[in-house]
């Protein structure tokens, strides 16, 4: 599963596709103070990015992939 939902965090693993966007939105709506861990994320579908941009969760770990981090950090930093 590309997103592992834990009690207070969502861990993104590998390629996170469009199919995860709805579940991610529902989970973040139920847990507005949750954190997200993008360390192991290698690709994030734009639908998931839109969910993250709208919900503005705290990012606990940025992607290890430097280019992905450079693309995500400016739009997800509060």
mmCIF file of the N, C-alpha and C atoms, coordinates in Angstrom:
data_MODEL
# 
_entry.id   MODEL 
# 
loop_
_atom_site.group_PDB 
_atom_site.id 
_atom_site.type_symbol 
_atom_site.label_atom_id 
_atom_site.label_alt_id 
_atom_site.label_comp_id 
_atom_site.label_asym_id 
_atom_site.label_entity_id 
_atom_site.label_seq_id 
_atom_site.pdbx_PDB_ins_code 
_atom_site.Cartn_x 
_atom_site.Cartn_y 
_atom_site.Cartn_z 
_atom_site.occupancy 
_atom_site.B_iso_or_equiv 
_atom_site.pdbx_formal_charge 
_atom_site.auth_seq_id 
_atom_site.auth_comp_id 
_atom_site.auth_asym_id 
_atom_site.auth_atom_id 
_atom_site.pdbx_PDB_model_num 
ATOM 1   N N  . UNK A 1 1  ? 0.840   -1.175 0.000  1.00 0.00 ? 1  UNK A N  1 
ATOM 2   C CA . UNK A 1 1  ? 0.000   0.000  0.000  1.00 0.00 ? 1  UNK A CA 1 
ATOM 3   C C  . UNK A 1 1  ? 0.892   1.248  0.000  1.00 0.00 ? 1  UNK A C  1 
ATOM 4   N N  . UNK A 1 2  ? 0.644   2.187  -0.912 1.00 0.00 ? 2  UNK A N  1 
ATOM 5   C CA . UNK A 1 2  ? 1.489   3.371  -1.049 1.00 0.00 ? 2  UNK A CA 1 
ATOM 6   C C  . UNK A 1 2  ? 1.435   4.345  0.134  1.00 0.00 ? 2  UNK A C  1 
ATOM 7   N N  . UNK A 1 3  ? 0.346   4.322  0.907  1.00 0.00 ? 3  UNK A N  1 
ATOM 8   C CA . UNK A 1 3  ? 0.275   5.170  2.103  1.00 0.00 ? 3  UNK A CA 1 
ATOM 9   C C  . UNK A 1 3  ? -0.076  4.267  3.275  1.00 0.00 ? 3  UNK A C  1 
ATOM 10  N N  . UNK A 1 4  ? 0.754   4.316  4.291  1.00 0.00 ? 4  UNK A N  1 
ATOM 11  C CA . UNK A 1 4  ? 0.507   3.559  5.514  1.00 0.00 ? 4  UNK A CA 1 
ATOM 12  C C  . UNK A 1 4  ? -0.055  4.543  6.539  1.00 0.00 ? 4  UNK A C  1 
ATOM 13  N N  . UNK A 1 5  ? -1.327  4.368  6.877  1.00 0.00 ? 5  UNK A N  1 
ATOM 14  C CA . UNK A 1 5  ? -1.973  5.259  7.834  1.00 0.00 ? 5  UNK A CA 1 
ATOM 15  C C  . UNK A 1 5  ? -1.747  4.731  9.239  1.00 0.00 ? 5  UNK A C  1 
ATOM 16  N N  . UNK A 1 6  ? -1.096  5.542  10.052 1.00 0.00 ? 6  UNK A N  1 
ATOM 17  C CA . UNK A 1 6  ? -0.841  5.199  11.438 1.00 0.00 ? 6  UNK A CA 1 
ATOM 18  C C  . UNK A 1 6  ? -1.736  6.066  12.316 1.00 0.00 ? 6  UNK A C  1 
ATOM 19  N N  . UNK A 1 7  ? -1.575  5.954  13.615 1.00 0.00 ? 7  UNK A N  1 
ATOM 20  C CA . UNK A 1 7  ? -2.445  6.697  14.524 1.00 0.00 ? 7  UNK A CA 1 
ATOM 21  C C  . UNK A 1 7  ? -2.358  8.208  14.320 1.00 0.00 ? 7  UNK A C  1 
ATOM 22  N N  . UNK A 1 8  ? -1.136  8.730  14.218 1.00 0.00 ? 8  UNK A N  1 
ATOM 23  C CA . UNK A 1 8  ? -0.959  10.178 14.098 1.00 0.00 ? 8  UNK A CA 1 
ATOM 24  C C  . UNK A 1 8  ? -0.131  10.592 12.895 1.00 0.00 ? 8  UNK A C  1 
ATOM 25  N N  . UNK A 1 9  ? 0.112   9.653  11.992 1.00 0.00 ? 9  UNK A N  1 
ATOM 26  C CA . UNK A 1 9  ? 0.946   9.975  10.832 1.00 0.00 ? 9  UNK A CA 1 
ATOM 27  C C  . UNK A 1 9  ? 0.547   9.128  9.628  1.00 0.00 ? 9  UNK A C  1 
ATOM 28  N N  . UNK A 1 10 ? 0.806   9.677  8.460  1.00 0.00 ? 10 UNK A N  1 
ATOM 29  C CA . UNK A 1 10 ? 0.643   8.947  7.210  1.00 0.00 ? 10 UNK A CA 1 
ATOM 30  C C  . UNK A 1 10 ? 2.033   8.838  6.594  1.00 0.00 ? 10 UNK A C  1 
ATOM 31  N N  . UNK A 1 11 ? 2.450   7.611  6.313  1.00 0.00 ? 11 UNK A N  1 
ATOM 32  C CA . UNK A 1 11 ? 3.773   7.363  5.751  1.00 0.00 ? 11 UNK A CA 1 
ATOM 33  C C  . UNK A 1 11 ? 3.598   7.031  4.267  1.00 0.00 ? 11 UNK A C  1 
ATOM 34  N N  . UNK A 1 12 ? 4.197   7.839  3.412  1.00 0.00 ? 12 UNK A N  1 
ATOM 35  C CA . UNK A 1 12 ? 4.097   7.661  1.968  1.00 0.00 ? 12 UNK A CA 1 
ATOM 36  C C  . UNK A 1 12 ? 5.238   6.759  1.513  1.00 0.00 ? 12 UNK A C  1 
ATOM 37  N N  . UNK A 1 13 ? 4.902   5.706  0.770  1.00 0.00 ? 13 UNK A N  1 
ATOM 38  C CA . UNK A 1 13 ? 5.884   4.703  0.359  1.00 0.00 ? 13 UNK A CA 1 
ATOM 39  C C  . UNK A 1 13 ? 5.908   4.561  -1.155 1.00 0.00 ? 13 UNK A C  1 
ATOM 40  N N  . UNK A 1 14 ? 7.044   4.829  -1.756 1.00 0.00 ? 14 UNK A N  1 
ATOM 41  C CA . UNK A 1 14 ? 7.207   4.628  -3.195 1.00 0.00 ? 14 UNK A CA 1 
ATOM 42  C C  . UNK A 1 14 ? 6.322   5.550  -4.019 1.00 0.00 ? 14 UNK A C  1 
ATOM 43  N N  . UNK A 1 15 ? 5.652   4.960  -4.997 1.00 0.00 ? 15 UNK A N  1 
ATOM 44  C CA . UNK A 1 15 ? 4.793   5.716  -5.910 1.00 0.00 ? 15 UNK A CA 1 
ATOM 45  C C  . UNK A 1 15 ? 3.393   5.826  -5.310 1.00 0.00 ? 15 UNK A C  1 
ATOM 46  N N  . UNK A 1 16 ? 2.960   7.054  -5.058 1.00 0.00 ? 16 UNK A N  1 
ATOM 47  C CA . UNK A 1 16 ? 1.632   7.314  -4.506 1.00 0.00 ? 16 UNK A CA 1 
ATOM 48  C C  . UNK A 1 16 ? 0.778   7.845  -5.649 1.00 0.00 ? 16 UNK A C  1 
ATOM 49  N N  . UNK A 1 17 ? -0.172  7.023  -6.079 1.00 0.00 ? 17 UNK A N  1 
ATOM 50  C CA . UNK A 1 17 ? -0.963  7.335  -7.263 1.00 0.00 ? 17 UNK A CA 1 
ATOM 51  C C  . UNK A 1 17 ? -2.291  7.997  -6.970 1.00 0.00 ? 17 UNK A C  1 
ATOM 52  N N  . UNK A 1 18 ? -3.040  8.214  -8.032 1.00 0.00 ? 18 UNK A N  1 
ATOM 53  C CA . UNK A 1 18 ? -4.327  8.894  -7.962 1.00 0.00 ? 18 UNK A CA 1 
ATOM 54  C C  . UNK A 1 18 ? -5.333  8.139  -7.095 1.00 0.00 ? 18 UNK A C  1 
ATOM 55  N N  . UNK A 1 19 ? -5.245  6.832  -7.048 1.00 0.00 ? 19 UNK A N  1 
ATOM 56  C CA . UNK A 1 19 ? -6.206  6.038  -6.281 1.00 0.00 ? 19 UNK A CA 1 
ATOM 57  C C  . UNK A 1 19 ? -6.147  6.304  -4.781 1.00 0.00 ? 19 UNK A C  1 
ATOM 58  N N  . UNK A 1 20 ? -5.068  6.886  -4.303 1.00 0.00 ? 20 UNK A N  1 
ATOM 59  C CA . UNK A 1 20 ? -4.919  7.151  -2.872 1.00 0.00 ? 20 UNK A CA 1 
ATOM 60  C C  . UNK A 1 20 ? -5.498  8.498  -2.442 1.00 0.00 ? 20 UNK A C  1 
ATOM 61  N N  . UNK A 1 21 ? -5.814  9.376  -3.372 1.00 0.00 ? 21 UNK A N  1 
ATOM 62  C CA . UNK A 1 21 ? -6.217  10.745 -3.040 1.00 0.00 ? 21 UNK A CA 1 
ATOM 63  C C  . UNK A 1 21 ? -7.470  10.808 -2.172 1.00 0.00 ? 21 UNK A C  1 
ATOM 64  N N  . UNK A 1 22 ? -8.487  10.066 -2.511 1.00 0.00 ? 22 UNK A N  1 
ATOM 65  C CA . UNK A 1 22 ? -9.744  10.127 -1.751 1.00 0.00 ? 22 UNK A CA 1 
ATOM 66  C C  . UNK A 1 22 ? -9.560  9.620  -0.324 1.00 0.00 ? 22 UNK A C  1 
ATOM 67  N N  . UNK A 1 23 ? -8.884  8.499  -0.164 1.00 0.00 ? 23 UNK A N  1 
ATOM 68  C CA . UNK A 1 23 ? -8.624  7.965  1.165  1.00 0.00 ? 23 UNK A CA 1 
ATOM 69  C C  . UNK A 1 23 ? -7.759  8.893  1.994  1.00 0.00 ? 23 UNK A C  1 
ATOM 70  N N  . UNK A 1 24 ? -6.777  9.519  1.357  1.00 0.00 ? 24 UNK A N  1 
ATOM 71  C CA . UNK A 1 24 ? -5.915  10.478 2.040  1.00 0.00 ? 24 UNK A CA 1 
ATOM 72  C C  . UNK A 1 24 ? -6.730  11.671 2.533  1.00 0.00 ? 24 UNK A C  1 
ATOM 73  N N  . UNK A 1 25 ? -7.596  12.189 1.689  1.00 0.00 ? 25 UNK A N  1 
ATOM 74  C CA . UNK A 1 25 ? -8.439  13.323 2.072  1.00 0.00 ? 25 UNK A CA 1 
ATOM 75  C C  . UNK A 1 25 ? -9.318  12.965 3.268  1.00 0.00 ? 25 UNK A C  1 
ATOM 76  N N  . UNK A 1 26 ? -9.968  11.822 3.207  1.00 0.00 ? 26 UNK A N  1 
ATOM 77  C CA . UNK A 1 26 ? -10.848 11.400 4.308  1.00 0.00 ? 26 UNK A CA 1 
ATOM 78  C C  . UNK A 1 26 ? -10.052 11.257 5.604  1.00 0.00 ? 26 UNK A C  1 
ATOM 79  N N  . UNK A 1 27 ? -8.879  10.654 5.537  1.00 0.00 ? 27 UNK A N  1 
ATOM 80  C CA . UNK A 1 27 ? -8.058  10.442 6.724  1.00 0.00 ? 27 UNK A CA 1 
ATOM 81  C C  . UNK A 1 27 ? -7.609  11.775 7.312  1.00 0.00 ? 27 UNK A C  1 
ATOM 82  N N  . UNK A 1 28 ? -7.166  12.693 6.465  1.00 0.00 ? 28 UNK A N  1 
ATOM 83  C CA . UNK A 1 28 ? -6.716  13.995 6.943  1.00 0.00 ? 28 UNK A CA 1 
ATOM 84  C C  . UNK A 1 28 ? -7.864  14.826 7.527  1.00 0.00 ? 28 UNK A C  1 
ATOM 85  N N  . UNK A 1 29 ? -9.053  14.671 7.002  1.00 0.00 ? 29 UNK A N  1 
ATOM 86  C CA . UNK A 1 29 ? -10.205 15.378 7.561  1.00 0.00 ? 29 UNK A CA 1 
ATOM 87  C C  . UNK A 1 29 ? -10.524 14.880 8.968  1.00 0.00 ? 29 UNK A C  1 
ATOM 88  N N  . UNK A 1 30 ? -10.314 13.597 9.210  1.00 0.00 ? 30 UNK A N  1 
ATOM 89  C CA . UNK A 1 30 ? -10.564 13.020 10.534 1.00 0.00 ? 30 UNK A CA 1 
ATOM 90  C C  . UNK A 1 30 ? -9.427  13.313 11.506 1.00 0.00 ? 30 UNK A C  1 
ATOM 91  N N  . UNK A 1 31 ? -8.235  13.583 10.987 1.00 0.00 ? 31 UNK A N  1 
ATOM 92  C CA . UNK A 1 31 ? -7.049  13.797 11.818 1.00 0.00 ? 31 UNK A CA 1 
ATOM 93  C C  . UNK A 1 31 ? -6.340  15.087 11.390 1.00 0.00 ? 31 UNK A C  1 
ATOM 94  N N  . UNK A 1 32 ? -6.943  16.231 11.699 1.00 0.00 ? 32 UNK A N  1 
ATOM 95  C CA . UNK A 1 32 ? -6.378  17.493 11.226 1.00 0.00 ? 32 UNK A CA 1 
ATOM 96  C C  . UNK A 1 32 ? -4.991  17.832 11.786 1.00 0.00 ? 32 UNK A C  1 
ATOM 97  N N  . UNK A 1 33 ? -4.582  17.211 12.876 1.00 0.00 ? 33 UNK A N  1 
ATOM 98  C CA . UNK A 1 33 ? -3.257  17.491 13.443 1.00 0.00 ? 33 UNK A CA 1 
ATOM 99  C C  . UNK A 1 33 ? -2.231  16.419 13.070 1.00 0.00 ? 33 UNK A C  1 
ATOM 100 N N  . UNK A 1 34 ? -2.602  15.556 12.152 1.00 0.00 ? 34 UNK A N  1 
ATOM 101 C CA . UNK A 1 34 ? -1.708  14.476 11.736 1.00 0.00 ? 34 UNK A CA 1 
ATOM 102 C C  . UNK A 1 34 ? -0.491  15.022 10.997 1.00 0.00 ? 34 UNK A C  1 
ATOM 103 N N  . UNK A 1 35 ? 0.555   14.209 10.986 1.00 0.00 ? 35 UNK A N  1 
ATOM 104 C CA . UNK A 1 35 ? 1.790   14.536 10.272 1.00 0.00 ? 35 UNK A CA 1 
ATOM 105 C C  . UNK A 1 35 ? 1.925   13.593 9.078  1.00 0.00 ? 35 UNK A C  1 
ATOM 106 N N  . UNK A 1 36 ? 2.712   14.010 8.116  1.00 0.00 ? 36 UNK A N  1 
ATOM 107 C CA . UNK A 1 36 ? 2.986   13.128 6.985  1.00 0.00 ? 36 UNK A CA 1 
ATOM 108 C C  . UNK A 1 36 ? 4.491   12.933 6.853  1.00 0.00 ? 36 UNK A C  1 
ATOM 109 N N  . UNK A 1 37 ? 4.844   11.713 6.500  1.00 0.00 ? 37 UNK A N  1 
ATOM 110 C CA . UNK A 1 37 ? 6.241   11.315 6.325  1.00 0.00 ? 37 UNK A CA 1 
ATOM 111 C C  . UNK A 1 37 ? 6.433   10.973 4.853  1.00 0.00 ? 37 UNK A C  1 
ATOM 112 N N  . UNK A 1 38 ? 7.178   11.786 4.168  1.00 0.00 ? 38 UNK A N  1 
ATOM 113 C CA . UNK A 1 38 ? 7.408   11.610 2.727  1.00 0.00 ? 38 UNK A CA 1 
ATOM 114 C C  . UNK A 1 38 ? 8.782   11.028 2.412  1.00 0.00 ? 38 UNK A C  1 
ATOM 115 N N  . UNK A 1 39 ? 9.525   10.608 3.418  1.00 0.00 ? 39 UNK A N  1 
ATOM 116 C CA . UNK A 1 39 ? 10.910  10.166 3.216  1.00 0.00 ? 39 UNK A CA 1 
ATOM 117 C C  . UNK A 1 39 ? 11.045  9.094  2.139  1.00 0.00 ? 39 UNK A C  1 
ATOM 118 N N  . UNK A 1 40 ? 10.171  8.115  2.130  1.00 0.00 ? 40 UNK A N  1 
ATOM 119 C CA . UNK A 1 40 ? 10.280  7.009  1.179  1.00 0.00 ? 40 UNK A CA 1 
ATOM 120 C C  . UNK A 1 40 ? 9.451   7.217  -0.089 1.00 0.00 ? 40 UNK A C  1 
ATOM 121 N N  . UNK A 1 41 ? 8.833   8.375  -0.227 1.00 0.00 ? 41 UNK A N  1 
ATOM 122 C CA . UNK A 1 41 ? 8.023   8.669  -1.411 1.00 0.00 ? 41 UNK A CA 1 
ATOM 123 C C  . UNK A 1 41 ? 8.948   8.942  -2.606 1.00 0.00 ? 41 UNK A C  1 
ATOM 124 N N  . UNK A 1 42 ? 8.636   8.302  -3.734 1.00 0.00 ? 42 UNK A N  1 
ATOM 125 C CA . UNK A 1 42 ? 9.432   8.512  -4.949 1.00 0.00 ? 42 UNK A CA 1 
ATOM 126 C C  . UNK A 1 42 ? 8.645   9.237  -6.039 1.00 0.00 ? 42 UNK A C  1 
ATOM 127 N N  . UNK A 1 43 ? 7.323   9.240  -5.913 1.00 0.00 ? 43 UNK A N  1 
ATOM 128 C CA . UNK A 1 43 ? 6.448   9.934  -6.874 1.00 0.00 ? 43 UNK A CA 1 
ATOM 129 C C  . UNK A 1 43 ? 5.134   10.239 -6.180 1.00 0.00 ? 43 UNK A C  1 
ATOM 130 N N  . UNK A 1 44 ? 4.618   11.441 -6.394 1.00 0.00 ? 44 UNK A N  1 
ATOM 131 C CA . UNK A 1 44 ? 3.352   11.858 -5.805 1.00 0.00 ? 44 UNK A CA 1 
ATOM 132 C C  . UNK A 1 44 ? 2.451   12.367 -6.919 1.00 0.00 ? 44 UNK A C  1 
ATOM 133 N N  . UNK A 1 45 ? 1.312   11.714 -7.097 1.00 0.00 ? 45 UNK A N  1 
ATOM 134 C CA . UNK A 1 45 ? 0.362   12.121 -8.133 1.00 0.00 ? 45 UNK A CA 1 
ATOM 135 C C  . UNK A 1 45 ? -0.179  13.522 -7.806 1.00 0.00 ? 45 UNK A C  1 
ATOM 136 N N  . UNK A 1 46 ? -0.440  14.349 -8.814 1.00 0.00 ? 46 UNK A N  1 
ATOM 137 C CA . UNK A 1 46 ? -0.961  15.695 -8.562 1.00 0.00 ? 46 UNK A CA 1 
ATOM 138 C C  . UNK A 1 46 ? -2.247  15.725 -7.717 1.00 0.00 ? 46 UNK A C  1 
ATOM 139 N N  . UNK A 1 47 ? -3.091  14.704 -7.820 1.00 0.00 ? 47 UNK A N  1 
ATOM 140 C CA . UNK A 1 47 ? -4.315  14.671 -7.001 1.00 0.00 ? 47 UNK A CA 1 
ATOM 141 C C  . UNK A 1 47 ? -3.964  14.590 -5.516 1.00 0.00 ? 47 UNK A C  1 
ATOM 142 N N  . UNK A 1 48 ? -2.955  13.809 -5.188 1.00 0.00 ? 48 UNK A N  1 
ATOM 143 C CA . UNK A 1 48 ? -2.512  13.710 -3.795 1.00 0.00 ? 48 UNK A CA 1 
ATOM 144 C C  . UNK A 1 48 ? -1.872  15.019 -3.348 1.00 0.00 ? 48 UNK A C  1 
ATOM 145 N N  . UNK A 1 49 ? -1.126  15.643 -4.231 1.00 0.00 ? 49 UNK A N  1 
ATOM 146 C CA . UNK A 1 49 ? -0.524  16.928 -3.921 1.00 0.00 ? 49 UNK A CA 1 
ATOM 147 C C  . UNK A 1 49 ? -1.610  17.963 -3.629 1.00 0.00 ? 49 UNK A C  1 
ATOM 148 N N  . UNK A 1 50 ? -2.674  17.964 -4.406 1.00 0.00 ? 50 UNK A N  1 
ATOM 149 C CA . UNK A 1 50 ? -3.775  18.902 -4.177 1.00 0.00 ? 50 UNK A CA 1 
ATOM 150 C C  . UNK A 1 50 ? -4.405  18.679 -2.804 1.00 0.00 ? 50 UNK A C  1 
ATOM 151 N N  . UNK A 1 51 ? -4.566  17.434 -2.404 1.00 0.00 ? 51 UNK A N  1 
ATOM 152 C CA . UNK A 1 51 ? -5.105  17.122 -1.078 1.00 0.00 ? 51 UNK A CA 1 
ATOM 153 C C  . UNK A 1 51 ? -4.181  17.691 -0.007 1.00 0.00 ? 51 UNK A C  1 
ATOM 154 N N  . UNK A 1 52 ? -2.879  17.486 -0.168 1.00 0.00 ? 52 UNK A N  1 
ATOM 155 C CA . UNK A 1 52 ? -1.922  17.989 0.821  1.00 0.00 ? 52 UNK A CA 1 
ATOM 156 C C  . UNK A 1 52 ? -1.894  19.519 0.849  1.00 0.00 ? 52 UNK A C  1 
ATOM 157 N N  . UNK A 1 53 ? -1.976  20.135 -0.298 1.00 0.00 ? 53 UNK A N  1 
ATOM 158 C CA . UNK A 1 53 ? -1.970  21.593 -0.348 1.00 0.00 ? 53 UNK A CA 1 
ATOM 159 C C  . UNK A 1 53 ? -3.220  22.174 0.310  1.00 0.00 ? 53 UNK A C  1 
ATOM 160 N N  . UNK A 1 54 ? -4.349  21.515 0.140  1.00 0.00 ? 54 UNK A N  1 
ATOM 161 C CA . UNK A 1 54 ? -5.604  22.000 0.726  1.00 0.00 ? 54 UNK A CA 1 
ATOM 162 C C  . UNK A 1 54 ? -5.665  21.768 2.231  1.00 0.00 ? 54 UNK A C  1 
ATOM 163 N N  . UNK A 1 55 ? -5.141  20.645 2.689  1.00 0.00 ? 55 UNK A N  1 
ATOM 164 C CA . UNK A 1 55 ? -5.249  20.299 4.106  1.00 0.00 ? 55 UNK A CA 1 
ATOM 165 C C  . UNK A 1 55 ? -4.093  20.834 4.944  1.00 0.00 ? 55 UNK A C  1 
ATOM 166 N N  . UNK A 1 56 ? -2.963  21.120 4.319  1.00 0.00 ? 56 UNK A N  1 
ATOM 167 C CA . UNK A 1 56 ? -1.786  21.701 4.971  1.00 0.00 ? 56 UNK A CA 1 
ATOM 168 C C  . UNK A 1 56 ? -1.308  20.940 6.206  1.00 0.00 ? 56 UNK A C  1 
ATOM 169 N N  . UNK A 1 57 ? -1.112  19.632 6.098  1.00 0.00 ? 57 UNK A N  1 
ATOM 170 C CA . UNK A 1 57 ? -0.598  18.895 7.261  1.00 0.00 ? 57 UNK A CA 1 
ATOM 171 C C  . UNK A 1 57 ? 0.876   19.227 7.502  1.00 0.00 ? 57 UNK A C  1 
ATOM 172 N N  . UNK A 1 58 ? 1.347   18.927 8.687  1.00 0.00 ? 58 UNK A N  1 
ATOM 173 C CA . UNK A 1 58 ? 2.754   19.109 9.015  1.00 0.00 ? 58 UNK A CA 1 
ATOM 174 C C  . UNK A 1 58 ? 3.555   17.975 8.385  1.00 0.00 ? 58 UNK A C  1 
ATOM 175 N N  . UNK A 1 59 ? 4.624   18.316 7.704  1.00 0.00 ? 59 UNK A N  1 
ATOM 176 C CA . UNK A 1 59 ? 5.499   17.307 7.099  1.00 0.00 ? 59 UNK A CA 1 
ATOM 177 C C  . UNK A 1 59 ? 6.607   17.001 8.105  1.00 0.00 ? 59 UNK A C  1 
ATOM 178 N N  . UNK A 1 60 ? 6.652   15.748 8.563  1.00 0.00 ? 60 UNK A N  1 
ATOM 179 C CA . UNK A 1 60 ? 7.671   15.361 9.543  1.00 0.00 ? 60 UNK A CA 1 
ATOM 180 C C  . UNK A 1 60 ? 8.973   14.944 8.862  1.00 0.00 ? 60 UNK A C  1 
ATOM 181 N N  . UNK A 1 61 ? 8.868   14.400 7.655  1.00 0.00 ? 61 UNK A N  1 
ATOM 182 C CA . UNK A 1 61 ? 10.046  13.972 6.878  1.00 0.00 ? 61 UNK A CA 1 
ATOM 183 C C  . UNK A 1 61 ? 9.818   14.317 5.412  1.00 0.00 ? 61 UNK A C  1 
ATOM 184 N N  . UNK A 1 62 ? 10.805  14.936 4.806  1.00 0.00 ? 62 UNK A N  1 
ATOM 185 C CA . UNK A 1 62 ? 10.737  15.261 3.379  1.00 0.00 ? 62 UNK A CA 1 
ATOM 186 C C  . UNK A 1 62 ? 11.300  14.101 2.570  1.00 0.00 ? 62 UNK A C  1 
ATOM 187 N N  . UNK A 1 63 ? 10.968  14.028 1.276  1.00 0.00 ? 63 UNK A N  1 
ATOM 188 C CA . UNK A 1 63 ? 11.489  12.937 0.451  1.00 0.00 ? 63 UNK A CA 1 
ATOM 189 C C  . UNK A 1 63 ? 13.013  12.896 0.437  1.00 0.00 ? 63 UNK A C  1 
ATOM 190 N N  . UNK A 1 64 ? 13.550  11.698 0.423  1.00 0.00 ? 64 UNK A N  1 
ATOM 191 C CA . UNK A 1 64 ? 14.997  11.520 0.301  1.00 0.00 ? 64 UNK A CA 1 
ATOM 192 C C  . UNK A 1 64 ? 15.463  11.929 -1.093 1.00 0.00 ? 64 UNK A C  1 
ATOM 193 N N  . UNK A 1 65 ? 14.587  11.763 -2.081 1.00 0.00 ? 65 UNK A N  1 
ATOM 194 C CA . UNK A 1 65 ? 14.890  12.172 -3.447 1.00 0.00 ? 65 UNK A CA 1 
ATOM 195 C C  . UNK A 1 65 ? 14.970  13.701 -3.489 1.00 0.00 ? 65 UNK A C  1 
ATOM 196 N N  . UNK A 1 66 ? 16.148  14.225 -3.778 1.00 0.00 ? 66 UNK A N  1 
ATOM 197 C CA . UNK A 1 66 ? 16.405  15.667 -3.731 1.00 0.00 ? 66 UNK A CA 1 
ATOM 198 C C  . UNK A 1 66 ? 15.509  16.443 -4.697 1.00 0.00 ? 66 UNK A C  1 
ATOM 199 N N  . UNK A 1 67 ? 15.320  15.944 -5.896 1.00 0.00 ? 67 UNK A N  1 
ATOM 200 C CA . UNK A 1 67 ? 14.504  16.679 -6.870 1.00 0.00 ? 67 UNK A CA 1 
ATOM 201 C C  . UNK A 1 67 ? 13.032  16.689 -6.463 1.00 0.00 ? 67 UNK A C  1 
ATOM 202 N N  . UNK A 1 68 ? 12.535  15.585 -5.910 1.00 0.00 ? 68 UNK A N  1 
ATOM 203 C CA . UNK A 1 68 ? 11.145  15.551 -5.446 1.00 0.00 ? 68 UNK A CA 1 
ATOM 204 C C  . UNK A 1 68 ? 10.963  16.496 -4.268 1.00 0.00 ? 68 UNK A C  1 
ATOM 205 N N  . UNK A 1 69 ? 11.921  16.498 -3.367 1.00 0.00 ? 69 UNK A N  1 
ATOM 206 C CA . UNK A 1 69 ? 11.853  17.416 -2.224 1.00 0.00 ? 69 UNK A CA 1 
ATOM 207 C C  . UNK A 1 69 ? 11.841  18.873 -2.698 1.00 0.00 ? 69 UNK A C  1 
ATOM 208 N N  . UNK A 1 70 ? 12.696  19.187 -3.658 1.00 0.00 ? 70 UNK A N  1 
ATOM 209 C CA . UNK A 1 70 ? 12.768  20.554 -4.179 1.00 0.00 ? 70 UNK A CA 1 
ATOM 210 C C  . UNK A 1 70 ? 11.453  20.990 -4.806 1.00 0.00 ? 70 UNK A C  1 
ATOM 211 N N  . UNK A 1 71 ? 10.715  20.051 -5.337 1.00 0.00 ? 71 UNK A N  1 
ATOM 212 C CA . UNK A 1 71 ? 9.429   20.336 -5.978 1.00 0.00 ? 71 UNK A CA 1 
ATOM 213 C C  . UNK A 1 71 ? 8.325   20.468 -4.934 1.00 0.00 ? 71 UNK A C  1 
ATOM 214 N N  . UNK A 1 72 ? 8.368   19.654 -3.878 1.00 0.00 ? 72 UNK A N  1 
ATOM 215 C CA . UNK A 1 72 ? 7.299   19.626 -2.877 1.00 0.00 ? 72 UNK A CA 1 
ATOM 216 C C  . UNK A 1 72 ? 7.436   20.647 -1.754 1.00 0.00 ? 72 UNK A C  1 
ATOM 217 N N  . UNK A 1 73 ? 8.650   20.834 -1.284 1.00 0.00 ? 73 UNK A N  1 
ATOM 218 C CA . UNK A 1 73 ? 8.845   21.681 -0.104 1.00 0.00 ? 73 UNK A CA 1 
ATOM 219 C C  . UNK A 1 73 ? 8.296   23.101 -0.255 1.00 0.00 ? 73 UNK A C  1 
ATOM 220 N N  . UNK A 1 74 ? 8.513   23.775 -1.358 1.00 0.00 ? 74 UNK A N  1 
ATOM 221 C CA . UNK A 1 74 ? 7.988   25.138 -1.464 1.00 0.00 ? 74 UNK A CA 1 
ATOM 222 C C  . UNK A 1 74 ? 6.460   25.235 -1.416 1.00 0.00 ? 74 UNK A C  1 
ATOM 223 N N  . UNK A 1 75 ? 5.777   24.219 -1.928 1.00 0.00 ? 75 UNK A N  1 
ATOM 224 C CA . UNK A 1 75 ? 4.304   24.306 -1.969 1.00 0.00 ? 75 UNK A CA 1 
ATOM 225 C C  . UNK A 1 75 ? 3.644   23.712 -0.724 1.00 0.00 ? 75 UNK A C  1 
ATOM 226 N N  . UNK A 1 76 ? 4.382   22.954 0.075  1.00 0.00 ? 76 UNK A N  1 
ATOM 227 C CA . UNK A 1 76 ? 3.801   22.349 1.270  1.00 0.00 ? 76 UNK A CA 1 
ATOM 228 C C  . UNK A 1 76 ? 4.288   22.969 2.571  1.00 0.00 ? 76 UNK A C  1 
ATOM 229 N N  . UNK A 1 77 ? 5.170   23.936 2.482  1.00 0.00 ? 77 UNK A N  1 
ATOM 230 C CA . UNK A 1 77 ? 5.678   24.580 3.694  1.00 0.00 ? 77 UNK A CA 1 
ATOM 231 C C  . UNK A 1 77 ? 4.700   25.664 4.114  1.00 0.00 ? 77 UNK A C  1 
ATOM 232 N N  . UNK A 1 78 ? 4.382   25.632 5.380  1.00 0.00 ? 78 UNK A N  1 
ATOM 233 C CA . UNK A 1 78 ? 3.399   26.604 5.912  1.00 0.00 ? 78 UNK A CA 1 
ATOM 234 C C  . UNK A 1 78 ? 3.997   27.976 6.030  1.00 0.00 ? 78 UNK A C  1 
# 
